[in-house]
């Protein structure tokens, strides 16, 4: 691409970041060209939410094709993985290259053709790479080609990653799809197309084709991201009183109400952010843990080590004790793996919410009367009091290795 063309493309891309109303103060009808458009509702909702803007003349240009760079920015903005977000900072700091239990090296993803591009200078490239929305090995020579128009199969891939569907998508890799153009879909992409269609993000055409290589318009991109958000954001911030109990060796030492753990309810199941759970447990251990600090292997200030594997969408925590215990949580999986390699099963798969792993903690249709610890059970079991809308979680730290020390 010639320098002048690069400059023009960059300037056009940057206009996506300028609010239409602010760019055209004299216009009484911003985004005038979406009025009556088939995607008007979704576009206006996205504008109101703040992750879509118009062009300086007050237009949106809904039928203009969208590039890889533009779609990446829209997707990350929609799921709150912005360059300045705490979640992206955590991912960047804790990213590893391999399965975390092997203590892999620092994950340092590189795209060879992104230096100086607006996606990079504004921080979106790193946010995409460390969140796992973009994986360098997916692109020939690790060249992202940011100004290339994005294809439908790429949208399926990226929205699946946003929903934490990498694991289930891999289970369907290579399986034939019920589309007339099944042969045009790359074998490794078939699982991602399957998951995206199942989630209602992308649909086939009336002639029973999927058209994986067809490009998308700005309007289509917004609609597909809106569908993804609808799936992701179900049951957010339910009116639940959350109580956590902290226990050691079977004895509850502390109980308190907290709003520090993100919750959502989907299909009558309560999900909670595993990262928030560990953060709260870390605080409770520090504030109320019993006297085991005389053991040199016990660090009361940081009882956990956290690692993030962007490529496989795996979030892992290791509990530090005399024999480090590992608990590996994978988005889209129906359980987690312990240090012995045994999987503890959930009744329903873990979800993804704005890059966080949300694990099922209580089935409201079959609530338990008493909360049970997670590490030594087959599942998380929170106690539910329907009369008061109170969920009680037992945060259980096992310290028997230090008894008598």
URLIN-V112890 format. One line per field, one symbol per residue. psi: psi as a letter, one per 30 degrees, with the letter a starting at -180 (. if undefined). Layout:
psi=???
//
This chain:
psi=kleeeeeeeeeeeefffjkeeefiffkfilhfgfkflfgeeeeeeeeefggklalfgglfifgklkleeeeeeeeeeegghlfgkeeeeeeeegklfakefghllkjikkkfgfkfkfeeffffeeeeeffgekjeffkkghjfifgkkkleeeeeeeeeeeghgeeeeffgkfkklhkfheffkkeffeeeeeeeeefgellllfghleiegkllleeeeeeeeeeeeeeegkhkhlikjkkkkklkhfkkfkklklgfkkllkkhgkkkkkeeeeeeeeeeeeeegkligffkffjjffiflkklkjeeghkkkkkkkafikkkjkkkkflhalklfggkkkklflkklkjhfkkjkkfkjffillfkkllefglflkjkkkjfeghkkkkjjjkjgfffkg.
//
